[in-house]
Amino acid sequence: MQIKFCGADRVVTGSSHLIILDDGYKILLDCGMFQGGENYVDTFNQSFQFDPKEIDVLILSHAHIDHSGRIPKLVHEGFKGRIICTSATKDLCKIMLLDSAHIQESDAKYVNKKRLKRGQPPVSPLYTQNDVEPALRLFEAVDYETEFLIREGVTGYFRDNGHIVGSGSIQLNVQSTEGTRKIGFTGDVGRPNRPILKDPIRMEDVDFLISEATYGGRYHESYPDDKEYFLKIILDCCIARKGRVIIPAFSIGRTQEIVFMLDQLNKDGKLPHIPVYVDSPLSTNATEVYRNHIECFDDYISKYLLTDNNPFGFNDLTYITDVEESKALNMKPEPCIIISASGMAEAGRIVHHIKNNMEDARNTILIVGYCAEGSLGSKIRNGISPIKLYGEEKQLRAKVEIMDSFSAHGDHDELLNFLDNLNRQKLKKLFLVHGVFEAQLALKKGLEKNGFQFISMPEMGEIKELTFQ
């Protein structure tokens, strides 16, 4: 039995890990898109580390595009197997993959206008909206903590890992002549004691583990202190400086948590009457998915619902889907809060909002989570100026605030705690993925101090044998 590492290897995006059983049966864990740097778009997103026609089944940890974003391309290139995930993940993928396809088509159209002027041949989008429906037909939803059959002698199950609604760690149980081999994949591990979602549930003991390492060596602020800090940012920008708070936020998870925090501040009478706009069709649709999956909610929001039946809405909040309404936001002079996708500010309406607001010192750009190296969000986070947007050089004069407390990823200590229950003697090998090399190295050192051994940080395309020796 082997694992081939096909994405998110020494980088944070593009999750994809291929399990090859002894008889050649192929199980793919995630099929994510690389988001961030320009070079990887061509070298990674356009090609697979395997033949899609040879994959027997895909098991999806959650709906974020860096874990699910290449599924339509996988199907278009010949994959015909089942795509197994939780019910909420299936619902989210219905909207996210269509949105992703729209972005691919729009980006190709924009690039081709320039290529045409230069006499260059057109490029094709990674996939189109027509590729999404055949992919969605392959999805099968299963419940948490319920064993599902992959094939004879191979089962799996999901355990809620508290990252976004529907997310889960994955355990595979493979019968072999050497006994039952247990292979685990953490997926993206969420954070304990956060609002909305249940705390991550630790995994059972496994023989081999693939673990994310996004925030290795880094630590988050604690909740509820971040709620007061968030209010301070709003008051400083919108009241004291009469400016705008621009928040690039992932449509799934991050947007709902920000809105819920604003809802609480509003309910407590602390939030001034400032217009708040969620400017993203995807965020609007995703919020509906959240409302429909209260089985994923923790006790805190369940009790909150007893006194506020709409934790994602209040009088000063407006959800915007119309393009013209979105454009009109940049014409309004009054202070406001604009929450828009994407979280790394790589595409979508948020780029236009940043372009139109970044040169005004009254404004604040609030970064609320991880931004891959090379992304617009990363450049702003690091204070790079000028920044070229749509062919124009723009100066970064807006104040930049960072709140990693909103991150949906467990930090260094939270990851160590999530893994701490695992039997060190049973665990034959631990593979770190989904993190830059420095983060992986920091987490590796932390794990070794906690008694873990046989830890490796595989490179893209590397194949590891899974043996009991």
C-alpha positions as CSV (number, residue, x, y, z in Angstrom):
1,M,0.0,0.0,0.0
2,Q,1.2,3.5,-0.9
3,I,0.4,7.2,-0.5
4,K,1.3,9.5,-3.4
5,F,1.3,13.2,-2.4
6,C,-0.4,15.1,-5.1
7,G,-1.0,18.6,-3.6
8,A,-0.6,20.8,-0.6
9,D,2.9,19.5,-0.1
10,R,5.1,22.1,1.5
11,V,2.5,24.7,0.5
12,V,-0.9,25.5,2.0
13,T,-3.3,25.0,-0.9
14,G,-4.3,22.3,-3.5
15,S,-5.0,19.4,-1.1
16,S,-4.8,16.1,-2.8
17,H,-3.5,12.7,-1.5
18,L,-3.7,9.4,-3.3
19,I,-4.0,6.1,-1.4
20,I,-3.0,3.1,-3.6
21,L,-4.0,-0.2,-2.2
22,D,-2.0,-3.4,-2.8
23,D,-4.2,-4.5,-5.7
24,G,-4.1,-1.1,-7.3
25,Y,-7.4,0.3,-6.1
26,K,-7.1,4.1,-5.9
27,I,-8.7,6.3,-3.2
28,L,-8.2,10.0,-3.6
29,L,-8.5,12.2,-0.6
30,D,-9.5,15.7,-1.7
31,C,-9.1,17.3,-5.1
32,G,-8.2,20.9,-4.4
33,M,-7.2,23.9,-6.5
34,F,-4.0,25.8,-5.9
35,Q,-4.7,29.4,-4.9
36,G,-2.1,32.1,-4.8
37,G,1.1,32.3,-6.8
38,E,1.1,32.6,-10.6
39,N,3.6,29.9,-11.3
40,Y,1.6,27.1,-9.7
41,V,-1.6,28.0,-11.6
42,D,-0.1,26.5,-14.8
43,T,2.1,23.7,-13.3
44,F,-0.4,22.5,-10.7
45,N,-4.0,23.3,-11.6
46,Q,-3.7,22.3,-15.3
47,S,-2.4,18.8,-14.7
48,F,-2.9,16.0,-12.2
49,Q,-0.2,13.7,-10.6
50,F,-2.3,10.8,-11.7
51,D,-4.7,9.6,-14.4
52,P,-8.2,10.7,-13.4
53,K,-9.7,7.7,-15.2
54,E,-7.8,5.4,-12.8
55,I,-9.2,6.9,-9.6
56,D,-11.9,4.6,-8.1
57,V,-13.3,6.8,-5.4
58,L,-12.9,10.4,-4.1
59,I,-13.4,11.1,-0.4
60,L,-13.8,14.8,0.3
61,S,-12.9,16.3,3.7
62,H,-14.7,19.6,3.1
63,A,-15.9,22.1,0.5
64,H,-13.3,24.8,0.5
65,I,-12.0,25.3,-3.0
66,D,-8.4,24.5,-2.1
67,H,-9.8,21.0,-1.2
68,S,-12.6,20.6,-3.8
69,G,-11.9,23.1,-6.6
70,R,-10.6,20.7,-9.3
71,I,-13.4,18.1,-9.0
72,P,-15.1,19.3,-12.2
73,K,-11.8,19.0,-14.1
74,L,-11.3,15.6,-12.6
75,V,-14.7,14.4,-13.9
76,H,-14.2,16.1,-17.2
77,E,-10.9,14.2,-17.7
78,G,-12.5,10.8,-17.0
79,F,-13.2,10.2,-13.3
80,K,-16.5,8.2,-13.0
81,G,-16.4,7.0,-9.4
82,R,-18.2,8.1,-6.3
83,I,-17.5,11.3,-4.4
84,I,-18.2,10.7,-0.7
85,C,-18.7,13.5,1.7
86,T,-21.0,14.8,4.5
87,S,-24.4,16.3,3.7
88,A,-23.3,19.9,4.4
89,T,-20.2,19.5,2.2
90,K,-22.4,18.3,-0.6
91,D,-24.7,21.3,-0.3
92,L,-21.8,23.7,-0.2
93,C,-20.1,22.2,-3.2
94,K,-23.3,22.7,-5.2
95,I,-22.8,26.5,-4.9
96,M,-19.1,26.7,-4.6
97,L,-18.1,24.7,-7.7
98,L,-20.6,26.7,-9.8
99,D,-19.1,29.9,-8.5
100,S,-15.6,28.6,-9.1
101,A,-16.5,27.7,-12.7
102,H,-17.9,31.2,-13.2
103,I,-14.6,32.7,-12.0
104,Q,-12.6,30.4,-14.3
105,E,-14.7,31.5,-17.3
106,S,-14.5,35.2,-16.3
107,D,-10.7,35.1,-15.8
108,A,-10.2,33.4,-19.1
109,K,-12.3,36.0,-20.9
110,Y,-10.4,38.8,-19.3
111,V,-7.0,37.2,-20.1
112,N,-8.1,36.5,-23.7
113,K,-8.9,40.1,-24.4
114,K,-5.3,41.0,-23.7
115,R,-3.9,38.0,-25.6
116,L,-6.0,38.9,-28.6
117,K,-4.4,42.4,-28.7
118,R,-1.0,40.8,-28.6
119,G,-1.9,38.3,-31.3
120,Q,-1.7,35.4,-29.0
121,P,-4.0,32.3,-29.1
122,P,-6.8,32.2,-26.5
123,V,-6.5,30.2,-23.3
124,S,-9.3,27.9,-22.0
125,P,-10.8,28.1,-18.5
126,L,-9.8,25.3,-16.1
127,Y,-13.4,24.2,-16.4
128,T,-16.8,25.7,-17.2
129,Q,-20.2,25.7,-15.5
130,N,-21.2,22.9,-17.9
131,D,-18.6,20.7,-16.3
132,V,-20.1,21.2,-12.8
133,E,-23.4,19.3,-13.1
134,P,-21.9,16.0,-14.2
135,A,-19.6,16.2,-11.2
136,L,-22.4,17.0,-8.7
137,R,-24.2,13.9,-9.9
138,L,-21.4,11.8,-8.4
139,F,-21.7,13.1,-4.9
140,E,-22.9,10.9,-2.1
141,A,-23.6,12.2,1.4
142,V,-23.0,10.2,4.6
143,D,-23.4,11.1,8.2
144,Y,-20.7,11.8,10.7
145,E,-19.6,8.8,12.9
146,T,-21.3,6.4,10.5
147,E,-19.1,3.8,8.8
148,F,-19.6,3.7,5.0
149,L,-18.5,1.0,2.6
150,I,-16.0,2.0,0.0
151,R,-15.6,-1.5,-1.4
152,E,-15.3,-5.0,0.1
153,G,-12.7,-4.9,2.9
154,V,-12.4,-1.1,2.9
155,T,-14.6,1.2,5.0
156,G,-14.4,4.8,6.1
157,Y,-16.0,7.4,8.3
158,F,-16.0,11.1,9.0
159,R,-15.6,12.7,12.4
160,D,-16.5,16.4,12.8
161,N,-13.3,18.5,12.9
162,G,-15.0,21.8,13.4
163,H,-13.3,23.7,10.5
164,I,-16.4,24.7,8.5
165,V,-19.9,23.4,8.3
166,G,-19.7,19.8,7.0
167,S,-15.9,19.4,7.4
168,G,-14.5,16.2,8.8
169,S,-11.4,14.2,9.4
170,I,-11.3,10.9,7.5
171,Q,-10.4,7.4,8.7
172,L,-10.0,4.5,6.3
173,N,-10.0,0.9,7.5
174,V,-8.3,-1.4,5.1
175,Q,-8.4,-5.2,5.5
176,S,-5.2,-6.9,4.4
177,T,-3.2,-10.1,5.0
178,E,-1.3,-8.1,7.7
179,G,-4.6,-7.2,9.5
180,T,-6.6,-4.0,9.5
181,R,-4.6,-1.0,8.5
182,K,-6.0,2.3,9.6
183,I,-5.2,5.4,7.7
184,G,-6.2,8.9,8.9
185,F,-6.4,12.3,7.3
186,T,-7.1,15.2,9.6
187,G,-8.4,17.4,6.9
188,D,-8.3,21.0,8.0
189,V,-8.6,21.1,11.8
190,G,-10.8,23.7,13.3
191,R,-10.6,25.5,16.6
192,P,-12.1,24.7,20.0
193,N,-14.2,27.2,21.9
194,R,-15.3,29.1,18.8
195,P,-18.8,30.3,18.1
196,I,-21.2,28.5,15.7
197,L,-19.6,25.1,15.1
198,K,-18.9,22.2,17.4
199,D,-15.4,21.8,18.8
200,P,-13.2,19.4,16.8
201,I,-13.5,15.8,17.8
202,R,-10.2,14.0,18.1
203,M,-9.5,11.0,15.8
204,E,-9.1,7.4,16.8
205,D,-5.8,5.7,16.8
206,V,-4.4,5.0,13.3
207,D,-1.4,3.3,11.8
208,F,-0.7,6.1,9.3
209,L,-1.7,9.7,9.5
210,I,-1.8,12.6,7.1
211,S,-2.0,15.9,9.1
212,E,-2.4,19.5,8.1
213,A,0.2,21.9,9.5
214,T,-1.1,25.3,8.4
215,Y,-0.4,27.2,11.6
216,G,2.6,25.3,12.8
217,G,4.7,27.6,15.0
218,R,1.9,30.3,15.1
219,Y,-0.7,31.2,17.7
220,H,-4.1,32.8,17.6
221,E,-5.8,35.4,19.8
222,S,-8.4,33.9,22.1
223,Y,-12.2,34.3,22.0
224,P,-14.0,36.4,23.3
225,D,-11.2,39.0,23.4
226,D,-11.3,39.3,19.7
227,K,-14.9,40.5,19.7
228,E,-13.8,43.6,21.7
229,Y,-10.8,44.2,19.5
230,F,-13.0,43.9,16.4
231,L,-15.4,46.5,17.8
232,K,-12.3,48.8,18.5
233,I,-11.3,48.5,14.9
234,I,-14.8,49.5,13.7
235,L,-15.0,52.4,16.1
236,D,-11.6,53.7,15.2
237,C,-12.2,53.5,11.4
238,C,-15.9,54.2,10.9
239,I,-16.5,56.6,13.8
240,A,-13.2,58.3,14.6
241,R,-11.8,58.5,11.0
242,K,-15.2,58.4,9.1
243,G,-13.8,55.6,6.9
244,R,-14.7,52.2,5.7
245,V,-13.7,48.8,7.0
246,I,-13.0,46.4,4.0
247,I,-12.9,42.7,5.0
248,P,-11.7,40.0,2.5
249,A,-13.4,36.9,3.9
250,F,-14.0,33.4,2.7
251,S,-17.6,32.9,1.8
252,I,-17.7,29.7,3.9
253,G,-17.2,29.9,7.6
254,R,-15.3,33.2,7.9
255,T,-18.2,35.4,6.6
256,Q,-20.7,33.7,8.9
257,E,-18.5,34.0,11.9
258,I,-17.9,37.7,11.3
259,V,-21.6,38.4,10.7
260,F,-22.5,36.4,13.9
261,M,-20.0,38.5,15.9
262,L,-21.6,41.7,14.5
263,D,-25.0,40.4,15.3
264,Q,-23.9,39.8,18.9
265,L,-22.4,43.3,19.2
266,N,-25.7,44.7,17.7
267,K,-27.8,42.7,20.1
268,D,-25.7,43.9,23.1
269,G,-26.2,47.5,21.9
270,K,-22.5,48.1,21.3
271,L,-22.5,48.4,17.5
272,P,-23.2,51.9,16.2
273,H,-25.7,52.3,13.4
274,I,-23.2,51.7,10.6
275,P,-24.3,50.0,7.3
276,V,-22.8,46.5,6.9
277,Y,-22.8,44.9,3.5
278,V,-22.1,41.3,2.7
279,D,-21.2,41.7,-1.0
280,S,-21.0,38.2,-2.4
281,P,-23.7,36.0,-4.0
282,L,-21.7,32.9,-2.8
283,S,-21.6,34.2,0.8
284,T,-25.3,34.8,0.7
285,N,-26.0,31.3,-0.5
286,A,-23.5,29.8,1.9
287,T,-25.2,31.5,4.8
288,E,-28.4,29.7,3.8
289,V,-26.5,26.4,3.9
290,Y,-25.4,27.2,7.4
291,R,-29.0,28.0,8.4
292,N,-30.0,24.6,7.0
293,H,-27.4,22.6,8.9
294,I,-28.0,23.4,12.6
295,E,-26.9,19.8,13.4
296,C,-23.4,21.2,13.1
297,F,-24.0,24.1,15.6
298,D,-22.5,24.1,19.1
299,D,-24.4,24.6,22.3
300,Y,-23.5,28.4,22.4
301,I,-25.3,29.3,19.2
302,S,-28.1,26.8,19.8
303,K,-28.9,28.7,23.0
304,Y,-28.5,32.0,21.2
305,L,-31.1,30.9,18.7
306,L,-33.7,30.8,21.6
307,T,-33.6,34.6,21.8
308,D,-32.4,35.5,18.2
309,N,-33.8,33.3,15.5
310,N,-31.6,34.9,12.9
311,P,-27.9,35.0,14.1
312,F,-26.8,36.0,10.6
313,G,-28.9,39.1,10.1
314,F,-29.8,42.4,11.8
315,N,-31.3,45.8,10.7
316,D,-28.1,47.4,9.5
317,L,-27.0,44.4,7.5
318,T,-27.6,44.0,3.8
319,Y,-26.7,41.0,1.6
320,I,-25.9,42.0,-1.9
321,T,-26.0,39.8,-5.0
322,D,-26.6,42.2,-7.8
323,V,-23.5,43.4,-9.7
324,E,-24.8,47.0,-10.1
325,E,-25.6,47.3,-6.4
326,S,-22.1,46.0,-5.7
327,K,-20.6,48.7,-7.9
328,A,-22.7,51.4,-6.3
329,L,-21.1,50.6,-2.9
330,N,-17.9,52.4,-4.1
331,M,-19.9,55.5,-4.9
332,K,-21.4,55.9,-1.4
333,P,-19.4,58.3,0.7
334,E,-20.6,57.3,4.2
335,P,-18.7,55.0,6.6
336,C,-19.6,51.4,6.3
337,I,-18.3,47.8,6.7
338,I,-17.9,45.7,3.5
339,I,-17.4,42.0,3.8
340,S,-16.7,40.3,0.4
341,A,-15.0,37.3,-1.0
342,S,-12.4,35.9,-1.6
343,G,-10.6,35.5,1.7
344,M,-7.2,35.8,0.1
345,A,-8.5,38.7,-2.1
346,E,-7.4,36.7,-5.2
347,A,-10.6,37.2,-7.2
348,G,-14.2,38.4,-7.0
349,R,-15.7,41.7,-5.9
350,I,-13.3,42.2,-3.0
351,V,-10.5,43.1,-5.4
352,H,-12.6,46.0,-6.7
353,H,-13.4,47.2,-3.2
354,I,-9.7,47.1,-2.2
355,K,-8.7,48.9,-5.4
356,N,-11.2,51.6,-4.7
357,N,-10.5,52.0,-1.0
358,M,-6.8,51.2,-0.4
359,E,-5.4,54.7,-1.2
360,D,-7.6,56.5,1.4
361,A,-5.9,56.7,4.8
362,R,-9.3,57.0,6.5
363,N,-10.1,53.3,5.6
364,T,-9.0,50.1,7.1
365,I,-8.4,46.8,5.4
366,L,-9.0,44.0,7.9
367,I,-7.3,40.7,7.1
368,V,-9.0,37.9,9.1
369,G,-7.0,34.8,8.3
370,Y,-4.4,33.0,6.3
371,C,-3.4,34.3,2.9
372,A,-1.2,32.2,0.7
373,E,2.1,33.6,-0.4
374,G,1.7,35.7,-3.6
375,S,-2.0,36.4,-3.1
376,L,-3.2,40.0,-2.9
377,G,-4.3,39.4,0.7
378,S,-0.7,38.4,1.5
379,K,0.7,41.5,-0.1
380,I,-1.6,43.7,1.9
381,R,-0.9,41.7,5.1
382,N,2.8,42.3,4.6
383,G,2.3,46.0,3.8
384,I,3.6,45.9,0.2
385,S,3.1,49.1,-1.7
386,P,2.5,49.9,-4.5
387,I,0.4,47.0,-5.7
388,K,-0.6,46.5,-9.3
389,L,-4.4,45.9,-9.7
390,Y,-6.1,45.7,-13.1
391,G,-3.1,47.3,-14.8
392,E,-2.9,50.2,-12.3
393,E,-0.3,50.8,-9.6
394,K,-2.1,51.6,-6.3
395,Q,-0.6,52.9,-3.1
396,L,-1.5,51.2,0.1
397,R,-2.4,54.1,2.4
398,A,-5.3,52.4,4.2
399,K,-4.6,51.1,7.7
400,V,-4.1,47.4,7.7
401,E,-5.3,45.4,10.7
402,I,-4.8,41.6,11.1
403,M,-7.1,39.3,13.2
404,D,-5.9,35.8,13.0
405,S,-8.4,34.9,15.7
406,F,-11.0,34.5,13.0
407,S,-9.0,31.7,11.4
408,A,-10.8,28.5,11.0
409,H,-7.5,26.6,11.4
410,G,-6.2,25.4,14.7
411,D,-3.0,27.0,15.7
412,H,0.2,25.3,16.8
413,D,-1.0,24.3,20.3
414,E,-4.5,23.5,19.1
415,L,-3.1,21.1,16.5
416,L,-0.9,19.5,19.1
417,N,-3.8,19.1,21.4
418,F,-6.0,17.6,18.6
419,L,-3.3,14.9,18.0
420,D,-2.3,14.4,21.6
421,N,-4.6,11.4,22.3
422,L,-3.1,9.3,19.5
423,N,-1.1,6.2,20.5
424,R,2.5,6.9,19.6
425,Q,3.5,3.2,19.5
426,K,0.7,2.3,17.1
427,L,1.3,5.3,14.7
428,K,3.9,4.0,12.2
429,K,4.2,7.2,10.2
430,L,3.0,10.8,10.4
431,F,3.0,12.9,7.2
432,L,2.7,16.7,7.4
433,V,1.0,18.5,4.6
434,H,-1.0,21.7,4.0
435,G,1.6,24.1,5.3
436,V,4.7,26.0,4.2
437,F,8.0,24.2,5.1
438,E,8.7,26.5,8.0
439,A,5.3,25.8,9.6
440,Q,5.7,22.1,9.0
441,L,9.1,22.1,10.6
442,A,7.8,24.0,13.7
443,L,4.9,21.5,14.1
444,K,7.3,18.6,13.6
445,K,9.5,19.8,16.5
446,G,6.4,20.3,18.6
447,L,5.2,16.8,17.9
448,E,8.6,15.3,18.6
449,K,8.6,17.0,22.0
450,N,5.3,15.3,22.6
451,G,6.7,11.9,21.9
452,F,5.8,11.4,18.2
453,Q,8.3,9.8,15.9
454,F,8.7,8.9,12.2
455,I,7.4,12.3,11.0
456,S,8.1,13.3,7.4
457,M,7.2,16.3,5.2
458,P,6.8,14.9,1.7
459,E,7.3,16.8,-1.5
460,M,4.9,17.0,-4.4
461,G,4.8,13.7,-6.3
462,E,6.6,11.8,-3.6
463,I,5.4,8.2,-3.0
464,K,5.6,6.6,0.5
465,E,5.2,2.9,1.2
466,L,2.8,2.0,4.1
467,T,4.3,-1.0,5.8
468,F,4.1,-2.4,9.4
469,Q,7.9,-3.0,9.5
